[in-house]
Amino acid sequence: MKLTKTLSWTSVSLLALSSALHAQQVGETFLLDPINIIREGEDNIEATGGTVLTQDDLETLQPADVSELFARESTVTVSGGASPGKKIHVLGMEQSNLAVSVDGVPQTATSWHHTGSNVIDPVFLKRVEVEAGAAAADSGFAAAAGAIRYETVGADDLLEEGRNTGGRVGLTYGTNGRGAAGSLATYGRYENVDWFVMASKTDGSDYKTGDGTTVEGTEPASNALLAKFGYEFEDSRVELSFERSRDEADRLIKMNLGLAGDELHPLKISRDSVKLTYTSTNPTDSWDPEATVYFSQNDYWRDNYSTGRTNGNMILKEDLFGGKLQNTFALGAGKITAGVDFNQHDYHTDNYGVNDRRYRNFSTSQIGAFVQGRFEFDNGINLSTGARYDAHRFTDWDGNRFSDSGGSINGTLAYKVNDNLEFFAGASKTWLGYVIADYGYVHARTDAFFTDPSFSTGEAKNIKLGANFGGDNWKGGVTLFDTKLNGLPTYGYDAASYSLHNNPDEFRSRGVTLNGSYEFGDTRLGATFTKADVTQGGVSALPDSGTFMPVGDMATLYIDHELPNQNMTVGATVEWAGKVSDAVATAAGFYDQEAYTVVNAYAEWMPPSYETLAVRLGVDNLFDKTYFERSGYATSSSRGGIDPVYSPGRTITLGANLKF
């Protein structure tokens, strides 16, 4: 029955693809500008409620961490604290519920609910895409609530015209614990070989909140390396890339909580990723291939600081091996991408022998096939639709195997009324396989802990619809969204549910996002607004899970202004969060989350005699507000003295970037 339903979904999607092709052949043609809704890239994602940060945006922001990376996006929230403890939420859902990748390499989910989201150093980035809701079939396996794609820079992005070698160096120093940070890159091309190598390092101290309180364990202490080597022959290109990151410092046991009396202990977090890619340098309409194989390793190490407790005493290791083979076919009305992907994911936990099951090893494996079509028609009707079918297997720490397969389907349809108005609607149903989620829970479970024999796979449903407006120098949009997730796991800890089993609750985020921008002369204005109602089992989600958080109302406002005569650009960003007051949270012992407004400002100057040099002065939290980000834990009167991790107070940073 399940296979029949899946095949029917796939048939519907393939029928839509063939219908689109037929419509392109026989439909009446009108001379309208191409619609932007389903084009690959910025327009496709932003037009349907997502977020895109281009290379120009990143140059403007110059983000020091992931909080600053998404400071102008109300759909994305980042909790505070130490860099390894920051969690990224999209529409109130932690990024583990999205398909996250760096240069196409899938990133592992959050390993423990007190650690942060997996993210690359922003200094390496050239583009970020956040696809909220109905993600495409080629976004990857288990794209429950969308996808986040990070793309890193390379030689072709930085080499100036007429040059075969180049370099870039960046240095910053900041107050309030920001400390010193630096990056150095060298890149070039010789005949059919190109290379790019970049390293970065931060070194600071614990920051203080707006009221002068020191937040322990928050010192910047990361170093990272990105290297790419390409070789072109005939009509082909092979690229080998390597990414390495380390963060080593004394941290709190639970970095995303403000626990009174908590102690600092050494913590090491590391990630290594290797990818080999083949592409064609001379693609045709029928041959535009991409083949990728990758391996990544993610480690979390904390010393055995106490022999009498399990809370935080652990080593976590994850190894991920996988690949993808796809081809893109160009048609008169668009493109179809089809391929297969796979991965083998191995997990290991060590709790230093505090209980009777010290070591645990378990794994998952996946293989899937996908097809995604993207079409633009001259009559104003546009379509993006696709399907995928995956097989998934979970082998637990007792050697028990769970196997299943399922299909996913998505579609986004848009119609352009005229040059200033378009409407769209999208939906998806995604099979998630066996969701492992925060497997770090296992470290605190005894030998009696087991996987429920009825443990089953998860599923996500997404709906979004809206409209986009635009003119010569302005644009705006509204998106209504509704995301539902079912079959997520729970690591039971009491006698009645001492097992890994499915959570019976449905997790849901629904609401609306608005965006708009206006350019006049040398000035650009922009604003976003998001209202998200996040629920668990039909009632408001509590601000204590770290995975699904009640973000409420969020808004941003920004301005950038160029001063050509002074070779200068100035700008500011305003971040606002509305008050969250909920009867369910109050009954559970949580206080209301008060509204806050934070202002960040910057000025960048390029000396006329040294146009390869840029000097930047930035001030974050200009008015020294005491606040905590909306997706962080809230203050509770009944949870053992748990407080939020408050964000930094006023922080002034002076930096310089030089190209050579």
N, C-alpha and C positions, 0 to 999 in steps of 0.2 A: 504493500500500500504506500509506504514511504517513498519507495523508488518510483512508483507511478506518479505520485504528486510532484516529485522532483523533476521527472521528465516532462511533466505538463508545464511546470514553470519555465524550464529551458525552452520548450517548444514555443511558448508565448514570446519569449525574448527573441528567438531566432525568427519567428514570424514577423516581429516588429522590424528586425533588420531587413528582411526581404521586402517587406511592405515599403520601407523607406527607400530602398533601391528602386522599386517599381514606381513609387511616387515621383522620384527624381526623373524617371524616364518619360512619364506621361503627364505629369502635372503641368498646369499652366504657369508660365514664367512671368514674374513681375520684376521691374527694375528697382529693387530695394537694396539698401546697404545690407551686407551680411549681418545676421544676428550674432550676438556675442555669447549667448548663454551656454552653448556646449562646445565652444572652442577649447582646445587643449590650452592649459596655462591659466593666466590671471583671470580672464573674463569668465571662464567656466566656473571657477571656484567662488570668486567674490560675488558673482551675480546670483548665486544660490545660497548666500548666507555664510560663506566661508571666509577665509583670510589668506591673503597673499602678501608676503614681504619680498619685494624685488631687491636687486643689488643696490639700486638707488636708495630705497628705503633703509637698507642696512647701513649705507654710508651716512645717511642723515641721523639715524638713531645711535650708531656706534655703541651697541649694547655691551655692557660689562658682564651681564649675566642674563639668565632666562627671564627674570622679572622685567628687565628693561627691554628685552627682545619683544615682548608682547604688551608693552605699556600703552600702546595706542589701539588695542583691540579689546572691545568689551566682551566678545564671545570667549576669550581665553583668559583665565585667571591663574595666577601663580602664587602659591603660599610662600611665606617668608622663612627666615632662619638661615642656617648654613647652606651653602650651595648644594651639597649632596642630599640635603633634606627637602629641597624645593619640589613641590608637586605641581604638575601642569594639568589643569582641568579645562575641558572644552564643553561649554554649556552645562557646567556642573558635574561632568563625568571625567574621572581621571584618565589620562592618556592610555593606560593599559587596555581600555575598551576601544581603542582605535588602532588601525594598522600603522605603526610608526616605522619609518625607514630613514636611513642616512645614505644618500647616493644609491638607493635601491636595496640596501642591505637591511633586512628587518631587524628591529631593535627588540630586545627582550622586555617583557612587562616588568612592572615594579615587583621586586623580589620580596619585600617586607613592607608592611604598612607604615613603618616609621622611617623609611628611607624615601628618597625623592624619585622623581621620574628620570628616566634615562635620556640624556640630552648631550649633544656635542657642544664644544666651546663655540660661542657665537662668533668669535674672531675668524673662524674657518668658513663661515657661511656666505653663500652668494644668493640664496633664495630659500624661502620657507613657504610651504603650502599647507593650510589646514582645511581639509575637506570635511565639513560638518554634515552629518546625516548620511544620506544615500551615497555611499562611495562606489566607484567604478569597480568592475570585476577584476581589472588588472592592477588595482591598488594593493592586492595581496590577500592572503588568507585571513579570515576572521576579522574583517573590518566592521566591527559591530556598530559603532557610532560614527564612523567616518575614517579619515586617514590624516596623518601628519607626515609630510615629506620634507626632509632637510637636504639641501643640495650644497655641496662645498665648492669652493673656488678651485681653479686650475690654471695652468699656464695660459691657455687661450683667453681666459677672462681678464688677465692682468697685463699681458704683453702689449706694449704700445705699437702702433703701426710703424713698420720699418725697422723694428728691433727684434733681435733673436734672444736676448737675455734681459733679465730685469730682477729687481728685488724690492722689498718693502719692509720697513721697520716701524714699529709702533711702541710708544712708551707712554705710560700714564702714572700719575700719583694722585691719591685721593685721601681726604680726611675721613674721620669717623670709621677707622678700621679698614677702609678701602685699600690702603697701602699702595705698593708698587705692582705694576703689571707690564709685561712686555711681550712682543711677538716679533719674529723675524722670518722672512720668506725669501727664497730664491727660486727662480723659475727660468725656463728658456726652451729653445728649440734648436736642434742641429740636424739638418737634412730631414730624415723621416723619424727622428727620435725627439720626444719632448719630456720635460720633467717639471715637477713642482714639489718643493719641500718647505714646510712651515712648522715652526715650533712656538709655543706660548707658555707663559708661566705667570702665576700670581703669588703674592706674598704679603699678607696683611695681618690684622689683629681683630679681636672681637669688636663688633660695632655697638653703639649705644642707641637706644630708642629716643623718641622726641622728648621724653621726660628725663633723660640722662641715665637710664638704667642700662647696665652692660648686659648684653645677651651672650652668655658663655657658649663657647664651642662654635662660633660663627666665623672664625678667621678664614679669609681666602687662602687656599693652599693647594692649588691645582697646577698641573703641568700637562701639556698635551703635544702630540706630534701628528702631522698629516703629511703623507708622501704619496705622489702619483708619478708613474712612469708609463709613457705611451710609446708604441712602435707601430708605424704604418707601412704596409706592404701591399702592392697591387691595389685592390679596392677594399682593403680590410684594415682594421685597427684593433690592436690588443692593448689593454690598459691594466696595469697592476697597481692597486692602491692599498695603503696601510694607514690605519688610524689607531692611535694609542692615547689613553688618558689615565691620569693618576690623581687621586686626592688623598692626602695623608696628613692627619692632624688629630689633635685631641678633640673629641666630640662628645655630646651628650648621648646617653644610651638611647633615648628616643628623641631624635633631632627635631621632630615636628611638634613637640609638646613643650610647654613651659612648666616643667615639674619642679616644684619647690624642693630644694635640697639635693637635687640630682648632681651626680659627679661626672667629671670628664674622664674619658678613657681613650687610649689610642684606637684609631679607626683607619683602615685602608680600603679604598674602593678603586678598582681598576677595570679597564675595558680595553680589549685589543680586537681589532677587526681587519681582516684581509679579504680583498675581493679581486677577482680576475674577470675581465669583461671583453667580449668580442662584439664589434659592430662593423657595419659596412660604411665606407667613406664615399661610396657611389651608389646609393640606394636607387631602386627603380620602383615603379608602381606595384610590382608583385614581389619584390625582394628588398626588405628593409629589416634585417634580423638583429636580434640582440640575444647574446648568450652570456650568462653570469653564473659564477660559482663563488661562494663565500664561506668564511669561517669566522666566528666571533666567540670571545670568551669574556665573561663578566664575573668578577670575584668581589666578595665582601668579607673582610676579615676584621674581627674584634677580639682583643685579647681575653684570656680567661680571667676576668677581673674578680670573680666571686665563685666559690665552689658550692655555694648554698642556694643559688637561684639560676633560673634558666633565662630570665628576661634580658635578652640582648647578648647572651653568651653564645656566640656562634660564628661559624664560617659558612658562607654560601658560595657555591660555584655553579655557573651555567655555561655550557658549551652549545653553540648553535652552528650546524653545518647545513648548507642548502644551496639551491640554485634555481635558475629560471631560463627557459628557452622560449622565445616568442618571435613572431614576425608580424609586421604591419603592412596591410594591403591598402594601397591608395585607390580610391574610386572617384567617379565624377562628382559625387556629392559629399565625400568625406573619406574616412579611413576605418578599417576594421583591424583590431589587434587580437591575435589569437596565440595561445601558448600553453605551456605547462610549467608548474613550479613545485618545489618540494623542500622539506626541511626535516632535520633530525635534531631534537632538543633534549639535552641531557642535564639533569639536575643533581646536585649533591649538597647535603647539609651535614654539619658536624657541630654538636652542642657541647663538646669538651667532656662528655661522659657524665653530665649532671643527672640524667635519668638513665633508664635501662635500655635505651636504644640510641647509642651515640651516633652511628653513621646511618644515613638514609640515601639511597640512590634510586631515582626513578626517571622516566623519559616519556617523551611524546614524539610521534612521527606523523608527517603529513605529506600527501601528494595530491595535486589538483590540476584541473584543466580549465581554461577560461577563454572567453571571447567577449570583446567589447567593441561596439561600433559607435562612431561619432560622426554625425552628418549635419550639413548646413544646406538648406534648399533656398532657391531664389524666391519662393513664394512666401517666405517668412516663417515657415514651419521648420523646426529644428529638433533633432532627436539624439540623445545619448542613451544607449541601452546595451545590456550585456548579461551574461550568466557565467557561473562557474560551478564545478562539481568537485568535491573534495572527499578524500578518505582520511580518517584520523585514527590513531591508536595511542592509548595511554597505558603504560606499564608501571604499576605502582611499586612501592618499596618492599612489598611482600611477593612480588613476582606475578601478581594478578594482571591480566590483560583485558582491556576494554577497547573494542573496535566498533566503528560505525562510519557511515558516509552520508553525505547530504548535499543539497544544491542551494545555490544563492542566485538571486535575480535582482536587477536594478533597472530603472528607467527614469529619464528626465526629459520631458517634452516642453518646448517653448514656442511661443508665437509672438512675432514682432508686429505690432499693430502699425507703427510708423517709426520714423527715425528717433522718436523721443520716448517710446513706450513699448514694453514687452512684458508678457506674463509667462510664468513657468509653473510646472508641477513635477514633483519627483517622488519616487517611492523605491524601497528596497526591502527584501527579505533575505537575511544573511544567516547561513548555518555556521556555527562557531566551533564545532568540534567539542572536545573535552576542555573546558576552561579551567586552568590550574590556578590562576590569579596569584595572590600573595603566598607563595609556597613557604616563605619563611616561618609561617605558623608551625610547620612540622617540627621545627627544632625544639619546641617546648612540649611535644606530645610523647607519651610513654610508649612502651612496646605494645600496649593494648590498642593503640590507635590503628584504625583500619579504613579501607575504602568501602563504602556501602556498595553491595553487589548491584544495586539499582542505579548507581551513579550514571547519569546520562549527559548528553550533549546540550549545548546552549543555542539560543536563537535570538536574533535581533530583528526588529521591524522599524523602518524609518519612513516618515512622510514629511514632505516639505512643499510649500507652495508660496508664491509671492509675485512681486512685480518689480521692474526696474525702470527708472526714469533717467533721462539725460539730455543734455544740450551741448553746445559748443565748448563750454568751459565748466560744466557742472554735471554731476550725476548723483543718483540716490537709489535706494532700494529698500524693500521690506520683505522679510522672509518669516513665515510661520513654520515652526518645526515641531515634530513629535517623534521621540525615540523611545522604544520599549525594548528592554533586555530581560530574557528569561533563561532559567537553567544555570544561573551562576553558582559557583561553589561556596560552601561554608565549611570551615574547619572546626567542627564541634569540639567542645572542651569539657562538657559536663557528662555525667553518667548516662543521661538519657539520649545523648547524641554524640557519642565519642567516636566520630568518624568523619571522613570527607564525604559530603553528600550535597545534593542540590538544594539551594535556597528556594523555598516555595514562593518567595515574594517576587513580584515583578518590579524591576527598577525602571524609572521613567523620567524623562526630561522633556518638557514641552513649554513653548512660549513663542517669543517674537524677537527678531533682531532688526535693527534699522541702521542704515549707513548713508552718509552723504559727504560730498566734497565739492569745493568751489575754488577755481583758480582765476585770479585777476592780476594781470601784470606780473610782478615778481613775488606775489603772495599766494600761498595755498592754505586753505582752511579745510578741516575735516572733522567729522564727528561720527560716533557709533553709539548705539544703545542696545542693550540686551535685557530681556526679562525672561528668566528661566524658573520654572516650577519643577523642582526635583523631588520625586517621591519614591518611597519603598513600600510595597504592599498597599498602595493606595493612600498612604499618609505621608506627611512631610518627612524627608530624610533628615536625620539628626546630624549636627556638625561635628561628628566624632569618628567617622569611618575612614576619612581620607580618600575614599573611592568615589562616593556619590555625595556631593556637598550642596547645601541650600544657598546658592549664590544670590538669589533674589534679583534686584535691579542693579545693573552696572552700566556706566556710560564713560565715554572718553571724548575729549575735545582737543584738537591740536592745531597749531599754526606754524608755518615756516615762511620766512621772508628773506629774500636775497637783497643785498646791498651791493650792486655791481661796482659802483665807484670805489667802494672800500674793500672789494674782494672778500666780502663777509656774508655769512648767513646766520640768522638768529631764529630761534623758535622756542616753543613751549608746548607742554602736554599737560592736560588736566585729567586726572583719574577720579571718578566718583563712584561710590557704592551706597545704595540706599539702605535704610534701616531694615533689619530682618527681625521681625517679631512674630513668633509662631507658638500657638497654644500647645502643640505636640512637644516642641522643644522645651517650653516652659515646664510642662508636666514632668519631663525627664530630667529636670534640674539645670537646664541651660539658661543663662541670662540672654537678654536681647543683644543682638549685634548692632551697635550704633553706626549711623552713617558716617562716612568720612570723605574728605576731598583732599587730594594730594596734587601739588603743582611741581613739575620738573621743567627746567629751562636750560638752554645752551646757546653758545655763540661760537662760530667757527670762522677762522681767518686764514687766508692764504696770502702770504707776503708777495707783493707784485714781482719782486726780484727772484723769488724762489717758489714758482708755481707747483713744484713737486712736493712742497711742504705744506701741511695743514696743521694749525694749532687750534685746539678746542678747549673751551672752558664749560663745564657742566655743573649744574646744581640740582641734585635730586632732593625731593621733599623740601622745597624752598622755604616753607613756613614752619618747618620742624614739628610736624604733626605726630602725635602718638597714636598709632593705629596698627591693626593686623589685617592682612589681606583676606578677602572674603572667603576664599576656599581653604583657609586654615582652620584648625580646631578652635571652637568658641569656648568662652569661660563657662565653667560648670560649678555648681555648688554641691554636687553629689558624686563627683568622679575622682575623689581622692586628691583634691587640690590642683587639678589640671587647669592650666592657663594657656592661652594662645602663645605662639611665638611672635612677638611684636616685631615690626619692620624697622629698618634703620631710620634714624632721625636725619636732619639735614646733612648731606654729604656733598662736598665740593671736590671736583676732579679736574685736573689739568693734564692735557695729553697732547702728543704730537705724532703725526704720521708722515713718513718720508718715503717717497718712491725714488729708486735709483736704477 
